[in-house]
Amino acid sequence: EQANKILPKVIELTEQVIESLEDAKVRMESEQLFNEDDAQQSYDLQVALMLERWSNQIVKLGAYPKGYFTVDFKSMIPETLLCWTYGETKIAHTHKIWENFKHRRPIEHPEVYSFEFSLN
């Protein structure tokens, strides 16, 4: 239930940072015409700061950033995490705490996790 409450904010923050990253890339590409090395260094720093800020915001919401842009959430099931990644509209996967993204499995019985798939 907690995961569903914060998912809309996770999606919003993720979409915002992706848009900012795209804008930074466009700026870097135009600046490279004048000074390629400085433009690349500036871009790399901006990207690192944006991704760090995104990660910190996700943690403040009570979730776990796992790479960019995948987020794990606490589950009611011991040793199990709920998993969302950019492009998904709902939390529909899970994995054990010692597993990673490639081990994700579809949630077959959402009632076990105390939530429905709807964001409404």
C-alpha positions in Angstrom: 0.0 0.0 0.0 2.8 2.4 0.9 4.5 1.7 -2.5 1.3 2.6 -4.4 1.1 5.9 -2.4 4.5 7.1 -3.4 4.7 5.6 -6.9 3.1 8.7 -8.6 5.8 10.9 -7.0 8.5 8.4 -8.1 7.2 8.6 -11.6 7.1 12.4 -11.5 10.6 12.7 -10.2 11.9 10.2 -12.7 10.3 12.0 -15.7 11.6 15.3 -14.5 15.2 14.1 -14.2 15.0 12.4 -17.6 13.8 15.6 -19.2 16.6 17.6 -17.4 19.2 15.0 -18.7 17.9 15.4 -22.2 18.1 19.2 -22.0 21.7 19.0 -20.6 22.7 16.8 -23.5 21.3 19.2 -26.0 23.2 22.1 -24.3 26.4 20.0 -24.2 26.2 19.1 -27.9 25.9 22.8 -28.9 28.7 23.9 -26.5 31.0 21.2 -27.9 31.2 23.3 -31.1 33.2 25.8 -29.1 35.1 23.8 -26.6 34.7 20.0 -26.7 36.6 19.1 -23.5 35.0 21.7 -21.3 31.5 20.9 -22.6 32.0 17.2 -21.9 33.3 17.8 -18.4 30.5 20.2 -17.5 28.0 17.7 -18.9 29.4 14.8 -16.9 29.3 16.8 -13.7 25.7 17.9 -14.4 24.6 14.3 -15.1 26.3 13.1 -11.9 24.6 15.8 -9.8 21.1 15.2 -11.4 21.3 11.5 -10.8 22.5 11.9 -7.3 19.7 14.3 -6.6 17.1 11.9 -8.1 18.5 9.0 -6.0 18.4 11.1 -2.8 14.8 12.2 -3.5 13.8 8.5 -4.0 15.4 7.6 -0.7 13.5 10.4 1.1 10.3 9.0 -0.1 11.1 5.7 1.6 12.1 3.6 -1.5 15.4 2.2 -2.7 16.9 3.4 -6.0 18.5 0.5 -7.8 20.4 1.9 -10.7 18.9 4.5 -12.9 15.7 4.5 -13.1 14.7 1.4 -11.2 13.2 1.6 -7.8 12.5 -1.1 -5.1 9.9 -0.8 -2.4 9.4 -2.6 0.9 7.0 -5.4 0.8 4.8 -7.1 3.5 6.5 -10.4 2.5 9.7 -11.1 4.3 12.9 -10.9 2.2 10.9 -9.7 -0.8 11.0 -6.3 -2.6 8.5 -4.8 -4.9 10.1 -3.5 -8.1 9.3 -0.7 -10.6 11.3 0.7 -13.5 10.9 3.7 -15.7 8.2 3.2 -18.4 6.0 1.1 -16.2 2.7 2.6 -15.0 2.3 0.3 -11.9 4.2 -1.9 -9.6 3.9 -5.3 -11.2 7.1 -7.1 -10.3 8.9 -8.5 -7.2 12.2 -10.1 -6.4 14.0 -11.3 -3.3 16.3 -8.9 -1.4 19.4 -10.8 -2.6 18.3 -10.7 -6.3 18.4 -8.0 -8.9 16.5 -6.6 -11.8 17.0 -9.6 -14.0 15.4 -11.8 -11.4 12.1 -9.9 -11.4 9.0 -11.9 -11.5 5.5 -10.7 -12.2 3.2 -10.3 -9.2 0.7 -13.0 -9.6 -1.5 -12.3 -6.5 -1.5 -8.6 -5.7 -3.8 -9.1 -2.7 -0.9 -10.9 -0.9 1.1 -7.7 -1.2 -1.8 -5.6 0.2 -2.3 -3.5 -2.8 -4.1 -3.2 -6.1 -2.4 -2.3 -9.4 -4.3 0.9 -9.9 -2.7 4.3 -9.2 -6.1 5.9 -8.5 
